[in-house]
Amino acid sequence: MKRILLVDDEPMARQHIRESFPWEKWGFEIAGEATNGSEALVLAAELRPDIALIDITMPVMDGLKLLDHMNQQFPDTKCIILTAHRDFVYAQQALQNGAFGYVLKSPIDLVGAKAALDRAAKASERELHHATTTKKQQILLQSNHYPLRKHFFEQVLSSLLAGDNEIIQRSETLGADLEAGSLLLLVCEVDRLPLFRSRYPETDHSLIEYSLLEIIRESLHEFIPGRFELFPIHFGKMALILTFEERLPDRETYQQLCIQIEQKVEEPLQKYLQLQISIAASEPFSQPHHIRSLYKQTSELLLYRFYQEHPRTIFTNGLFPLNPLSEKGLICLNETAAQIKDQTSADTLHQHYENIKLLLLQMRSKPADVI
């Protein structure tokens, strides 16, 4: 049932229109009535009618002025002009200003009135269908946004996308811009990832991952809009690519930016998902194909998170290499890891984890950085 707002300053005219049209049979109902343009705007905001029947000559605000306001404020409402023969010139002007048709008030022309109402109703339905379809497409695009980016990043890492131009052009189809003076790769991973993963059933992982990515994206969009691209890698791990206009930003500039990024996402991630992420940063680079080699190098930096007293972004410069485990240590590590799989006792598992921790501490590069 299409809803109609009737606008006419004459009570007798409104009554005549209400009683002369078989509204229900035609699929319409009078949802509200107004005596002038000002009242009509208030009711239109409240009722959101599909169609407005508007008289031309009214006090306070006439039909032509009301038509202009309706077109601007309520473009989804189709306006039809109510007119008498003496107002026909104004009716023609109204049609030029966006009215969808006109209906003669006296004498009532039921055939012409129904034709005008049906045209307006069909136009309203077409626009509603288009808006609904567009919204569904937007939701579909948004829901596929991250999977498509994940697939793109996998293709870059596997060399299926190898050349700079090829990478840039493909990224543009995803709404990403990797054409810049220089780029910086940040690899981000949720701390204690197995524990975080176990908090949710596997069926919820895609929703949780989407929430995680959106929190990061929204937090950074307010801070550095248009200067980053976000790519999921797997559950709990993602890549951020920062873009700079200058060829090679100085170290202090990009390191300070990375620290600020870490601070920007820390609070909302803790608030909404009760988690913390570790971030490792590459050196700046100018050619997108370097993403492949730099991703491997930067991911390996996340190992240093275990040895940090306080979590902070890990940069390549200033790091001491980790000490290799002895052959005996490696054997012990592998045996302990294998035993964990078959254990269900919390005390035994805790002891195994403590043993692994002691072995990993032997690899520390700098005692001051150990937890």
C-alpha positions as CSV (number, residue, x, y, z in Angstrom):
1,M,0.0,0.0,0.0
2,K,1.6,3.3,-1.1
3,R,1.3,6.1,1.4
4,I,0.1,9.6,0.2
5,L,0.5,13.0,1.8
6,L,-2.4,15.3,0.8
7,V,-1.6,19.0,0.8
8,D,-4.4,21.5,0.2
9,D,-5.6,24.5,2.2
10,E,-9.3,24.0,1.5
11,P,-11.0,21.4,3.9
12,M,-13.8,20.8,1.3
13,A,-11.2,20.1,-1.4
14,R,-9.4,17.6,0.8
15,Q,-12.6,15.8,1.7
16,H,-13.7,15.7,-2.0
17,I,-10.4,14.1,-2.9
18,R,-10.5,11.6,0.0
19,E,-14.0,10.5,-1.0
20,S,-13.8,10.6,-4.8
21,F,-10.9,8.2,-5.2
22,P,-11.1,4.4,-4.6
23,W,-7.8,4.6,-2.7
24,E,-7.7,1.1,-1.2
25,K,-8.8,-0.5,-4.5
26,W,-6.0,1.3,-6.3
27,G,-3.4,0.3,-3.6
28,F,-3.0,3.7,-1.9
29,E,-3.9,5.3,1.4
30,I,-4.0,8.8,2.7
31,A,-1.3,8.8,5.4
32,G,-1.6,12.5,6.4
33,E,-3.0,15.9,5.5
34,A,-1.5,19.4,5.6
35,T,-3.0,22.8,4.9
36,N,0.1,24.5,3.6
37,G,3.7,23.9,2.6
38,S,5.2,24.4,6.0
39,E,2.9,21.8,7.6
40,A,3.6,19.5,4.7
41,L,7.4,19.5,5.3
42,V,6.9,18.6,8.9
43,L,4.6,15.8,8.1
44,A,6.9,14.6,5.2
45,A,9.7,14.3,7.7
46,E,7.5,12.3,10.1
47,L,5.6,10.1,7.6
48,R,8.1,9.7,4.7
49,P,5.2,9.3,2.2
50,D,5.7,7.6,-1.2
51,I,3.7,10.3,-3.0
52,A,2.6,13.9,-2.1
53,L,-0.5,15.4,-3.8
54,I,0.2,19.2,-3.7
55,D,-2.2,22.0,-4.4
56,I,-0.6,25.0,-6.1
57,T,-2.3,28.0,-4.5
58,M,-1.9,27.9,-0.7
59,P,-1.0,30.4,2.0
60,V,2.3,30.5,4.0
61,M,4.1,28.4,1.4
62,D,2.6,27.7,-2.0
63,G,2.8,24.5,-4.0
64,L,5.7,25.6,-6.2
65,K,7.9,26.5,-3.3
66,L,6.9,23.3,-1.5
67,L,7.8,21.3,-4.6
68,D,11.4,22.8,-4.5
69,H,11.8,21.9,-0.8
70,M,10.4,18.4,-1.4
71,N,12.8,17.7,-4.2
72,Q,15.7,18.8,-2.0
73,Q,14.8,17.3,1.3
74,F,12.7,14.3,0.3
75,P,13.8,13.2,-3.2
76,D,12.3,9.7,-2.7
77,T,8.7,11.2,-2.4
78,K,7.1,11.6,-5.8
79,C,5.2,14.9,-6.1
80,I,1.9,15.2,-8.1
81,I,0.3,18.6,-8.5
82,L,-3.4,19.2,-7.8
83,T,-4.7,21.8,-10.1
84,A,-7.8,23.6,-11.4
85,H,-8.1,24.8,-15.0
86,R,-7.2,28.3,-13.9
87,D,-3.9,27.1,-12.5
88,F,-2.8,25.1,-15.5
89,V,0.1,27.5,-16.4
90,Y,1.4,26.9,-12.9
91,A,1.0,23.2,-13.3
92,Q,3.1,23.3,-16.4
93,Q,5.8,25.2,-14.5
94,A,5.6,22.6,-11.7
95,L,6.2,19.8,-14.2
96,Q,9.3,21.6,-15.4
97,N,10.5,21.9,-11.8
98,G,10.3,18.2,-11.1
99,A,6.6,17.4,-10.4
100,F,5.8,13.8,-11.5
101,G,2.4,14.7,-13.0
102,Y,-0.8,16.6,-12.2
103,V,-4.4,15.8,-11.3
104,L,-7.4,18.0,-12.1
105,K,-9.3,18.8,-8.9
106,S,-12.5,19.9,-10.7
107,P,-13.9,18.1,-12.5
108,I,-12.2,14.9,-11.0
109,D,-10.6,12.9,-13.8
110,L,-10.3,9.4,-12.3
111,V,-8.6,7.9,-15.3
112,G,-6.0,10.6,-15.5
113,A,-5.5,10.6,-11.7
114,K,-5.0,6.8,-11.6
115,A,-2.5,7.0,-14.5
116,A,-0.5,9.7,-12.7
117,L,-0.6,7.8,-9.4
118,D,0.5,4.6,-11.0
119,R,3.4,6.2,-12.8
120,A,4.6,7.8,-9.5
121,A,4.2,4.4,-7.7
122,K,6.1,2.5,-10.3
123,A,8.9,5.1,-10.3
124,S,9.0,4.9,-6.5
125,E,9.3,1.1,-6.7
126,R,12.0,1.3,-9.3
127,E,14.1,3.6,-7.2
128,L,13.5,1.5,-4.1
129,H,14.6,-1.6,-5.9
130,H,17.7,0.2,-7.2
131,A,18.6,1.5,-3.8
132,T,18.1,-1.9,-2.2
133,T,20.1,-3.6,-5.0
134,T,22.9,-1.0,-4.6
135,K,22.9,-1.5,-0.8
136,K,23.2,-5.3,-1.3
137,Q,26.0,-4.8,-3.7
138,Q,27.8,-2.5,-1.3
139,I,27.4,-5.1,1.5
140,L,28.6,-7.8,-0.8
141,L,31.6,-5.7,-1.9
142,Q,32.4,-4.9,1.7
143,S,32.1,-8.5,2.8
144,N,34.4,-9.6,0.0
145,H,36.7,-6.7,0.4
146,Y,39.2,-8.4,2.8
147,P,39.1,-11.8,1.1
148,L,40.0,-10.2,-2.2
149,R,42.8,-8.3,-0.6
150,K,44.0,-11.4,1.1
151,H,44.1,-13.2,-2.3
152,F,45.9,-10.3,-3.9
153,F,48.6,-10.3,-1.2
154,E,49.0,-14.1,-1.6
155,Q,49.6,-13.6,-5.3
156,V,52.2,-11.0,-4.6
157,L,54.0,-13.2,-2.1
158,S,53.9,-16.2,-4.5
159,S,55.1,-14.1,-7.5
160,L,51.9,-14.6,-9.4
161,L,52.0,-10.9,-9.4
162,A,55.6,-10.0,-9.9
163,G,56.0,-6.7,-11.8
164,D,55.5,-3.3,-10.2
165,N,53.0,-2.1,-12.9
166,E,51.1,-5.4,-12.6
167,I,50.9,-5.1,-8.8
168,I,49.9,-1.5,-8.9
169,Q,47.2,-2.0,-11.5
170,R,45.7,-5.1,-9.7
171,S,45.7,-3.2,-6.4
172,E,43.7,-0.4,-8.0
173,T,40.9,-2.8,-8.8
174,L,40.6,-3.4,-5.0
175,G,40.6,0.3,-4.2
176,A,44.2,0.2,-3.0
177,D,46.9,2.7,-4.0
178,L,50.5,1.3,-3.9
179,E,51.9,4.0,-6.3
180,A,53.9,6.3,-4.0
181,G,57.2,7.9,-3.5
182,S,58.1,5.2,-1.0
183,L,56.4,2.4,1.0
184,L,56.8,0.9,4.4
185,L,55.6,-2.6,5.3
186,L,54.3,-3.4,8.8
187,V,53.6,-7.0,9.7
188,C,51.1,-7.2,12.6
189,E,50.2,-10.3,14.6
190,V,47.9,-10.9,17.6
191,D,49.9,-11.7,20.8
192,R,49.3,-15.2,22.2
193,L,47.5,-16.1,18.9
194,P,46.6,-19.7,19.8
195,L,44.9,-18.5,23.0
196,F,43.1,-15.8,21.1
197,R,42.0,-18.3,18.5
198,S,40.7,-20.8,21.1
199,R,38.4,-18.2,22.6
200,Y,36.0,-18.4,19.6
201,P,34.5,-21.4,17.7
202,E,35.9,-21.8,14.3
203,T,32.6,-20.8,12.7
204,D,33.1,-17.3,14.2
205,H,36.6,-16.8,13.0
206,S,35.7,-14.9,9.8
207,L,33.5,-12.5,11.8
208,I,36.1,-12.0,14.5
209,E,38.8,-11.4,11.8
210,Y,36.6,-8.9,10.1
211,S,36.0,-7.1,13.4
212,L,39.7,-7.0,14.0
213,L,40.5,-5.6,10.6
214,E,37.8,-3.0,10.8
215,I,38.9,-1.7,14.2
216,I,42.4,-1.2,12.8
217,R,41.2,0.4,9.6
218,E,38.8,2.8,11.3
219,S,41.4,3.8,14.0
220,L,44.0,4.5,11.3
221,H,41.6,6.2,8.9
222,E,41.0,9.0,11.5
223,F,44.8,9.3,12.0
224,I,46.4,8.9,8.5
225,P,43.5,8.9,6.0
226,G,44.6,7.7,2.5
227,R,48.1,6.9,3.6
228,F,47.8,3.1,4.4
229,E,46.5,-0.1,2.9
230,L,45.5,-3.1,5.0
231,F,45.8,-6.7,3.8
232,P,44.8,-9.8,5.9
233,I,47.2,-12.7,5.7
234,H,45.6,-15.3,8.0
235,F,43.5,-15.3,11.2
236,G,45.2,-12.9,13.6
237,K,47.9,-11.7,11.2
238,M,47.8,-8.9,8.7
239,A,50.0,-6.5,6.7
240,L,49.9,-2.7,6.7
241,I,51.5,-0.8,3.9
242,L,52.2,2.8,4.6
243,T,52.6,5.2,1.7
244,F,54.8,8.3,1.6
245,E,55.0,11.1,-0.9
246,E,58.8,11.6,-0.5
247,R,61.2,9.1,-2.0
248,L,62.8,8.0,1.2
249,P,61.5,9.3,4.5
250,D,64.1,9.7,7.2
251,R,64.3,7.0,9.9
252,E,63.1,9.2,12.7
253,T,59.9,10.2,10.7
254,Y,58.8,6.7,9.8
255,Q,59.7,5.1,13.2
256,Q,57.8,7.8,15.1
257,L,54.8,7.2,12.7
258,C,54.9,3.5,13.5
259,I,54.9,4.1,17.2
260,Q,51.9,6.4,16.9
261,I,50.1,3.7,14.8
262,E,50.7,1.2,17.6
263,Q,49.3,3.6,20.1
264,K,46.2,4.4,18.0
265,V,45.1,0.8,17.6
266,E,46.1,-0.4,21.1
267,E,43.2,1.0,23.1
268,P,40.3,0.0,20.7
269,L,41.7,-3.5,20.3
270,Q,41.9,-4.0,24.0
271,K,38.5,-2.4,24.6
272,Y,36.5,-4.4,22.0
273,L,38.4,-7.6,21.5
274,Q,40.7,-7.8,24.7
275,L,43.8,-8.3,22.7
276,Q,47.2,-6.8,21.8
277,I,49.1,-7.0,18.6
278,S,52.8,-7.0,17.9
279,I,54.2,-4.9,15.0
280,A,57.4,-5.3,13.0
281,A,58.4,-2.7,10.4
282,S,60.5,-3.1,7.3
283,E,62.9,-0.5,5.9
284,P,61.3,2.0,3.4
285,F,61.2,0.8,-0.2
286,S,60.0,2.3,-3.5
287,Q,59.1,-0.6,-5.7
288,P,56.1,-2.8,-4.8
289,H,57.7,-6.0,-5.9
290,H,60.0,-5.8,-2.9
291,I,57.0,-6.6,-0.7
292,R,57.7,-10.3,-1.4
293,S,61.2,-10.4,0.1
294,L,60.5,-7.8,2.8
295,Y,57.5,-9.6,4.1
296,K,59.6,-12.7,5.0
297,Q,62.3,-10.6,6.6
298,T,59.9,-8.5,8.6
299,S,57.8,-11.5,9.7
300,E,60.9,-13.0,11.2
301,L,61.4,-9.9,13.4
302,L,58.3,-10.9,15.3
303,L,60.4,-13.5,17.1
304,Y,61.9,-10.7,19.0
305,R,58.6,-10.0,20.7
306,F,59.3,-12.8,23.1
307,Y,62.3,-11.0,24.4
308,Q,60.8,-7.6,24.9
309,E,60.2,-6.4,28.4
310,H,57.6,-3.9,27.1
311,P,55.8,-4.4,23.7
312,R,56.9,-2.0,21.1
313,T,57.3,-1.8,17.3
314,I,60.2,-3.9,16.2
315,F,62.5,-2.2,13.7
316,T,65.3,-3.9,11.7
317,N,68.0,-1.4,12.7
318,G,69.7,-1.8,16.1
319,L,68.8,-5.5,16.6
320,F,71.3,-8.0,17.7
321,P,71.0,-11.4,16.0
322,L,69.5,-14.2,18.1
323,N,71.9,-16.8,19.4
324,P,71.4,-20.2,17.8
325,L,70.4,-23.1,20.0
326,S,72.9,-25.9,20.5
327,E,72.2,-29.3,19.0
328,K,71.2,-30.6,22.4
329,G,68.9,-27.6,22.9
330,L,67.2,-28.2,19.6
331,I,66.6,-31.9,20.4
332,C,65.2,-30.9,23.8
333,L,62.9,-28.3,22.2
334,N,61.5,-30.7,19.6
335,E,60.9,-33.4,22.2
336,T,59.1,-31.1,24.6
337,A,57.0,-29.7,21.7
338,A,56.0,-33.2,20.7
339,Q,55.0,-34.1,24.3
340,I,52.7,-31.2,24.6
341,K,50.4,-32.6,21.9
342,D,49.5,-35.6,24.1
343,Q,49.1,-33.8,27.4
344,T,45.8,-32.8,29.0
345,S,47.0,-32.0,32.6
346,A,47.3,-28.3,33.1
347,D,50.2,-28.7,35.5
348,T,52.2,-30.8,33.1
349,L,51.4,-28.4,30.2
350,H,52.6,-25.5,32.3
351,Q,55.8,-27.2,33.1
352,H,56.4,-28.0,29.4
353,Y,55.8,-24.4,28.5
354,E,58.2,-23.3,31.2
355,N,60.9,-25.6,29.8
356,I,60.4,-24.2,26.3
357,K,60.6,-20.7,27.6
358,L,64.0,-21.5,29.3
359,L,65.2,-22.9,26.0
360,L,64.1,-19.9,24.0
361,L,65.7,-17.6,26.6
362,Q,69.0,-19.1,25.7
363,M,68.6,-17.5,22.2
364,R,68.2,-14.0,23.6
365,S,70.5,-11.5,22.0
366,K,70.5,-8.9,24.7
367,P,69.7,-9.7,28.4
368,A,68.1,-6.3,29.0
369,D,65.4,-7.1,26.4
370,V,64.3,-10.4,28.0
371,I,60.9,-10.6,29.6
